[in-house]
Amino acid sequence: MKVAIFDFDGTLYANETFQLLMQHLKHHPKYSQEYKSFYRQILPLYIGYKSKIVPEKTMKERSMQLYINALGSLDKSSQKEYFSELKDAMRNDFNEDVVERINQHKKDGTHIMLVSGAYTPLLNAVTNELPFNDIIGTEIPYIADGQFDKQKKIYHIQGKRKNEMIMKALAGKDIDWANSFAYGDSYSDLPVLELVGNPIAVKPEKRLHTLAKERHWEVL
């Protein structure tokens, strides 16, 4: 079985999800009151990152935790509705070349995966019209009644964790890695890109672009 693995931010979606999420909370008609507290907590973290005190991986995971904590009063159904409000705006910024590749892989019978650090319910809402077989994102922890579990930390899917979750999703399947595909825009996508015989750099950042040229990878 061949697979095609797609990143989200900067690849399928042309922008950064977290920036849009911040604006969504800031201007939300019902939940904007949560923004000030969230911003006060995230600002020192961001300053620490820019000062090279806080590693990027830590900054991203902690930011995701702080954001979902700000929505902690919403149950699973309300959070799903909250994220669904973003789907039209985000779809307007989909990379049409990447959408075309997704649909072509589907026609070819390839197993298509979306793997991202974005929240899983957001990914499900925004891509529900695309033919993904698996959607892997950062899960939001809930307790039995659908309430947000404030005691449980999120497990942010980034870097090598993407590979971990890909292998978990494909466990027991015979994968033809040499003839499979992966799409990413960032150097941090390298662990996934190196899994396959056909890595594609999508509007890549400088480091990935240089590497892609050195290794004769396709650049989209």
N, C-alpha and C positions, 0 to 999 in steps of 0.2 A: 504494500500500500504506500502510495506517495502522499506526502503532506505539504501544505503551503501554510506557513506561519506568518501572521501579520502583526506588527506593532500598531499602536493606535496613535498616540501623540506624535505629530510630526511626520507620520506615515499615512495612515488612512485619514486622520483628522489633521488638518494643516497647522493648527495652533496648539497651545498648551491648555489642557483640561483644567488644571488647578487655577489658572488665572480667571477662566470663565466661571468656575465655581465660586471664587471669591466675590466676583461682581454680582453673581446671582444671589448670594446671601446678603450682600450689602444693600441691594435694591429690592429685595423680596417684600411683597406687600404684607406677608404674615410673619416672617421670621427675621426681618432686618434688625430687630432689637438684639439678636444674638451676635451681630457682627462686631460690635465694639469690644466685647469681652474676648471674642476670638482673635481680633486684631492685636489686642494688648498682649496676648499670650504668644502669638506667632512672631511679633516684631523682634523680640530679643533673639529668637531662634534664627531668624533671617540675618540679623546683624552678625551673629556668631558665625554663620555660614560665609557671609561676604568677607569677614575678617579672617577666614580660614581657620577658625577655632573648631567649628562644627563641621564634620564631614558631610558631603552632599547626600550620601545614603541616609544618614541619621536625620538630616534636615527634612528630606522628603517623607520619610516614614512618620516622623513626629508631626509634621504639618498635616498629613492625612489623618492622624489620630486626633489632633486638635479640631480639625474641621468636622469630623463626624461626631466628636464630643459636643460641638455646638448645636448639633441636630439631635442630641440625645433624648429630647422630650418627644420626638416623633417615633411612632411605631413603624414596623416594617412596611405596612401598606402606605403610610404617609410619606415615608422616605422614598418609596418607589414612585409615588406621584410627584414628589419634589424633583427627582432626577429626570422624570419624563418631561417636565416643563422645558428642558434644555434641548430636546431632540431636534426640533426644527432648526434652531440656530446653529447647532453643531453640524447637522447634515448639509447646510449651506456651505460649510467649509471642508467638506470631504474632498480628497484628491481624486478627481474623476479617473485619472490613469490607474490609480490603485483599485478603485471600484471595478473598473474594466478587467483588471487582472483577477480579482476575486471571482467575478462571474465567469471568466474564461476557465479558471481552475475548476470551478463547479462543473462546467460542461465537460471537462476532461476527466471527471470522476475522481479528482484529487480531494483528500480529506483536508478541510480548511479550518484553521484555528486563528482566533484572535487572542493575543496574549499581551496584557497591559497592566500597569500599576494602578490604573483608574479603578474606581469602585465598580464592582460587578453589576449592581442594579443599574448604574448609569450606562455601562457598556451594553447591557441587554436592551435598555430602552432605546438607545440611539441607533443600534445596528439591527433592530428586529426585522428590517426588510432586506437584509443581506444574508446570503446562504452559508453562514458559519456552522460548522459541525460542533465546534467546541468554543466556548468563550471563557477565558481564564482572566480573572481580575482580582483585585483586593476585596476579599469578602468582609462584610460588615457583620459583627457578631450579634446574635439575638438570643434571648432566652425563650423558653417554651411558648409563652403567650405572644410572641412577636415584638416584645419590647427590646430596645437596644440594651445590650449587656455592657454596662459601664465598667465592669470589673475585668473584662477580657480585652487584651491588646489586639489591635489589628496585625495582620501579617502582610506587610506591604510587598507586593510582587514586583521585584526589580532585580536587575543583574542576573546572577546565577540562580536566583529563586525562580526565574522564568523557566530555565531548563528543568529544574526540579519539578515544577508543576506540569510542564509538557510531558515529561517522562511518566509522571503519575497518570495523566489523562490517557496516554497511549499504552499503558501497561498491558501486556498480553497480545499486542498487535505486532505484526511483522512489518516493520517500516523500511522502505527503500530510501534510506537517507541520501544516497549518492544522487538520486534523481528527484529529490524533494527541493522545496523552495522556502526561503525566508526573506522577509522584507523589513527593513529598519532604517532609521534616519540618524541614529546616534551611536557613538563609540561604545556606549553602555549596552547596546544591542549585540555586541560582538559575540558573546557566548551563544546566542541563538543563531546568529548568522553562520557561525562556524560549525553548527550541527549538520548543515545540509550541503549538497553538492552545487546548489544554485542560489547563492546569496545575492540579494539585490539591495543596493543602497538607494534609498528614496530621498531625494533632495538632501543629501547627507551634510552633516556638520563637517568642519574642516578636517578633523582628525580621521573621521571615517572616510571621507572623500579621498584623502591621500592614500589610506590603506586600500581602499577599493581599487584605485588606479594601479597601485603596486601589484595587487593580486589579480588584476584583470577581471574584477567582478563587474557585473552590469550596474550601471548607474541610471536610475529612472528620474 
